[in-house]
């Protein structure tokens, strides 16, 4: 078990992914730089060919795969994910591009300990392709949000947000790329807050405690 500079056990982090794993890579890099006082204990993917798995293996992080094919029932799928998270003694969970709606069977065992990163300033533009939604609505400012995961999609208590300007020349891809840079920043910051036990949740409100 890893400990910090004063001998306190470091938080163990489980990361759930579905795709290329750029936010996962941001966490891996931050961990290497010492910006996260925790360790990524396991990366679990619902896609067997997700490139994020290769990123984890390259960093010598344990990986697991739980697919729709092996666990077609949503509830059984989430129960298996929980089994794995507990097997690796995970303290909290990060959804980093995890493209599944999760059930109470995953949320309840990790109440207020599952976070997600979303590419908009929630509560605006929840759901898929938030960047496209922002462009179609004509907003001048969008951004990204970290939040506590609840049963309602992208509706949990907000932790951190960062804004990104929308330019007249933006396409969905150019906007998404600029938002992604900010996603990396606030996800790392949010994970460190969790490692330091500095996030308190009361109803729909999160409070970040002092140093």
Secondary structure, 3 states (H helix, E strand, C coil): CCECCCCCECEEEEEEECCCCHHHHHHHHHHHHCCCCEEEEEEEECCCCCHHHHHHHHCCCEEEECCCCCCCCHHHHHHHHHHHHHHCCCCEEEECCCCCCCCHHHHHHHCCCEEEEECCCCCCCCCCCHHHHHHHHCCCEEEEEEEECCCCCCCCCEEEEEEEECCCCCCHHHHHHHHHHHHHHHHHHHHHHHHCCCEEEECCEEEECCC
